[in-house]
Amino acid sequence: MLVCACAFLELGDRDPTQECLGGWSMKKFTLEYWKDDDWFVGRLVEIPGVFSQGETLDELKENIKDAYRMMVESETLDFIPEKTRRVQLELHS
């Protein structure tokens, strides 16, 4: 039986200006997870490609945080200028 649920996680992005957090700024993401046999499997809804698994929900949460950190730390974003703008974009699926 496949059961799916969601939880919210606070994960950190490396930000040298956030010294009080050890260089990490916090962001909230949605962890969508399900049971696959005896494993909890999940993904971050807002970040495509960040998946993980764990024997418990707590282990899945820790593993998904590690997967996110590895993705952030391995991503080079030096091509993005320091000053950017953001707008909300609504997409229909």
ChimeraX commands (.cxc) that place a marker at each C-alpha (Angstrom):
marker #1 position 0.00,0.00,0.00 radius 0.5
marker #1 position 1.34,3.40,-0.99 radius 0.5
marker #1 position 0.59,6.27,1.40 radius 0.5
marker #1 position 1.62,9.84,0.64 radius 0.5
marker #1 position 1.85,12.77,3.05 radius 0.5
marker #1 position 3.54,16.15,3.32 radius 0.5
marker #1 position 5.61,17.85,5.99 radius 0.5
marker #1 position 7.32,21.22,6.09 radius 0.5
marker #1 position 11.07,21.41,6.62 radius 0.5
marker #1 position 13.35,24.33,7.33 radius 0.5
marker #1 position 16.58,23.94,5.41 radius 0.5
marker #1 position 19.58,26.20,5.22 radius 0.5
marker #1 position 21.24,27.82,2.22 radius 0.5
marker #1 position 24.89,28.80,2.55 radius 0.5
marker #1 position 25.00,32.56,3.08 radius 0.5
marker #1 position 28.20,34.16,4.40 radius 0.5
marker #1 position 26.24,37.21,5.63 radius 0.5
marker #1 position 24.35,35.00,8.12 radius 0.5
marker #1 position 27.22,34.54,10.58 radius 0.5
marker #1 position 24.91,34.01,13.57 radius 0.5
marker #1 position 23.60,30.86,11.87 radius 0.5
marker #1 position 27.06,29.60,11.00 radius 0.5
marker #1 position 26.74,30.96,7.47 radius 0.5
marker #1 position 23.33,29.36,6.78 radius 0.5
marker #1 position 20.05,31.17,6.12 radius 0.5
marker #1 position 16.85,29.21,6.69 radius 0.5
marker #1 position 14.16,28.52,4.10 radius 0.5
marker #1 position 11.02,26.43,4.36 radius 0.5
marker #1 position 10.28,23.65,1.90 radius 0.5
marker #1 position 7.63,20.97,1.55 radius 0.5
marker #1 position 8.72,17.37,2.03 radius 0.5
marker #1 position 6.35,15.04,0.19 radius 0.5
marker #1 position 6.86,11.46,1.37 radius 0.5
marker #1 position 5.40,7.99,1.09 radius 0.5
marker #1 position 6.02,4.46,2.32 radius 0.5
marker #1 position 7.61,2.06,-0.15 radius 0.5
marker #1 position 7.77,-1.35,1.50 radius 0.5
marker #1 position 9.64,-0.66,4.76 radius 0.5
marker #1 position 11.20,2.64,3.62 radius 0.5
marker #1 position 10.09,6.25,3.86 radius 0.5
marker #1 position 10.82,7.86,0.49 radius 0.5
marker #1 position 10.46,11.56,-0.19 radius 0.5
marker #1 position 11.22,14.61,-2.26 radius 0.5
marker #1 position 11.30,18.36,-1.84 radius 0.5
marker #1 position 8.32,19.66,-3.80 radius 0.5
marker #1 position 9.90,23.04,-4.54 radius 0.5
marker #1 position 13.33,21.69,-5.57 radius 0.5
marker #1 position 13.22,19.20,-8.48 radius 0.5
marker #1 position 15.68,16.36,-8.18 radius 0.5
marker #1 position 16.09,16.37,-4.38 radius 0.5
marker #1 position 14.94,12.89,-3.30 radius 0.5
marker #1 position 15.98,10.62,-0.46 radius 0.5
marker #1 position 14.87,7.74,1.75 radius 0.5
marker #1 position 15.15,6.50,5.31 radius 0.5
marker #1 position 14.05,3.66,7.54 radius 0.5
marker #1 position 12.12,6.17,9.69 radius 0.5
marker #1 position 10.51,9.53,8.95 radius 0.5
marker #1 position 13.14,11.26,11.10 radius 0.5
marker #1 position 15.92,9.55,9.14 radius 0.5
marker #1 position 14.28,10.60,5.86 radius 0.5
marker #1 position 14.15,14.21,7.08 radius 0.5
marker #1 position 17.87,14.16,7.94 radius 0.5
marker #1 position 18.76,12.47,4.65 radius 0.5
marker #1 position 16.71,14.94,2.57 radius 0.5
marker #1 position 18.46,17.82,4.37 radius 0.5
marker #1 position 21.82,16.27,3.46 radius 0.5
marker #1 position 20.73,15.83,-0.17 radius 0.5
marker #1 position 19.63,19.47,-0.30 radius 0.5
marker #1 position 22.90,20.72,1.22 radius 0.5
marker #1 position 24.96,18.63,-1.22 radius 0.5
marker #1 position 22.96,20.06,-4.13 radius 0.5
marker #1 position 23.40,23.65,-2.90 radius 0.5
marker #1 position 27.10,23.28,-2.17 radius 0.5
marker #1 position 27.86,21.63,-5.52 radius 0.5
marker #1 position 25.91,24.18,-7.57 radius 0.5
marker #1 position 28.04,27.02,-8.91 radius 0.5
marker #1 position 25.97,30.15,-9.37 radius 0.5
marker #1 position 28.76,32.57,-10.23 radius 0.5
marker #1 position 27.01,33.45,-13.51 radius 0.5
marker #1 position 24.11,35.13,-11.63 radius 0.5
marker #1 position 24.70,38.84,-10.94 radius 0.5
marker #1 position 24.65,40.07,-7.33 radius 0.5
marker #1 position 21.57,42.24,-7.89 radius 0.5
marker #1 position 18.56,40.40,-9.24 radius 0.5
marker #1 position 14.79,40.87,-9.14 radius 0.5
marker #1 position 12.06,38.37,-8.33 radius 0.5
marker #1 position 8.42,38.20,-9.35 radius 0.5
marker #1 position 5.66,35.73,-8.55 radius 0.5
marker #1 position 4.80,33.49,-11.49 radius 0.5
marker #1 position 1.66,31.40,-11.60 radius 0.5
marker #1 position 1.80,28.22,-13.67 radius 0.5
marker #1 position -1.04,25.86,-14.44 radius 0.5
marker #1 position -0.39,22.15,-14.76 radius 0.5
marker link #1:1,2 radius 0.2
marker link #1:2,3 radius 0.2
marker link #1:3,4 radius 0.2
marker link #1:4,5 radius 0.2
marker link #1:5,6 radius 0.2
marker link #1:6,7 radius 0.2
marker link #1:7,8 radius 0.2
marker link #1:8,9 radius 0.2
marker link #1:9,10 radius 0.2
marker link #1:10,11 radius 0.2
marker link #1:11,12 radius 0.2
marker link #1:12,13 radius 0.2
marker link #1:13,14 radius 0.2
marker link #1:14,15 radius 0.2
marker link #1:15,16 radius 0.2
marker link #1:16,17 radius 0.2
marker link #1:17,18 radius 0.2
marker link #1:18,19 radius 0.2
marker link #1:19,20 radius 0.2
marker link #1:20,21 radius 0.2
marker link #1:21,22 radius 0.2
marker link #1:22,23 radius 0.2
marker link #1:23,24 radius 0.2
marker link #1:24,25 radius 0.2
marker link #1:25,26 radius 0.2
marker link #1:26,27 radius 0.2
marker link #1:27,28 radius 0.2
marker link #1:28,29 radius 0.2
marker link #1:29,30 radius 0.2
marker link #1:30,31 radius 0.2
marker link #1:31,32 radius 0.2
marker link #1:32,33 radius 0.2
marker link #1:33,34 radius 0.2
marker link #1:34,35 radius 0.2
marker link #1:35,36 radius 0.2
marker link #1:36,37 radius 0.2
marker link #1:37,38 radius 0.2
marker link #1:38,39 radius 0.2
marker link #1:39,40 radius 0.2
marker link #1:40,41 radius 0.2
marker link #1:41,42 radius 0.2
marker link #1:42,43 radius 0.2
marker link #1:43,44 radius 0.2
marker link #1:44,45 radius 0.2
marker link #1:45,46 radius 0.2
marker link #1:46,47 radius 0.2
marker link #1:47,48 radius 0.2
marker link #1:48,49 radius 0.2
marker link #1:49,50 radius 0.2
marker link #1:50,51 radius 0.2
marker link #1:51,52 radius 0.2
marker link #1:52,53 radius 0.2
marker link #1:53,54 radius 0.2
marker link #1:54,55 radius 0.2
marker link #1:55,56 radius 0.2
marker link #1:56,57 radius 0.2
marker link #1:57,58 radius 0.2
marker link #1:58,59 radius 0.2
marker link #1:59,60 radius 0.2
marker link #1:60,61 radius 0.2
marker link #1:61,62 radius 0.2
marker link #1:62,63 radius 0.2
marker link #1:63,64 radius 0.2
marker link #1:64,65 radius 0.2
marker link #1:65,66 radius 0.2
marker link #1:66,67 radius 0.2
marker link #1:67,68 radius 0.2
marker link #1:68,69 radius 0.2
marker link #1:69,70 radius 0.2
marker link #1:70,71 radius 0.2
marker link #1:71,72 radius 0.2
marker link #1:72,73 radius 0.2
marker link #1:73,74 radius 0.2
marker link #1:74,75 radius 0.2
marker link #1:75,76 radius 0.2
marker link #1:76,77 radius 0.2
marker link #1:77,78 radius 0.2
marker link #1:78,79 radius 0.2
marker link #1:79,80 radius 0.2
marker link #1:80,81 radius 0.2
marker link #1:81,82 radius 0.2
marker link #1:82,83 radius 0.2
marker link #1:83,84 radius 0.2
marker link #1:84,85 radius 0.2
marker link #1:85,86 radius 0.2
marker link #1:86,87 radius 0.2
marker link #1:87,88 radius 0.2
marker link #1:88,89 radius 0.2
marker link #1:89,90 radius 0.2
marker link #1:90,91 radius 0.2
marker link #1:91,92 radius 0.2
marker link #1:92,93 radius 0.2
view
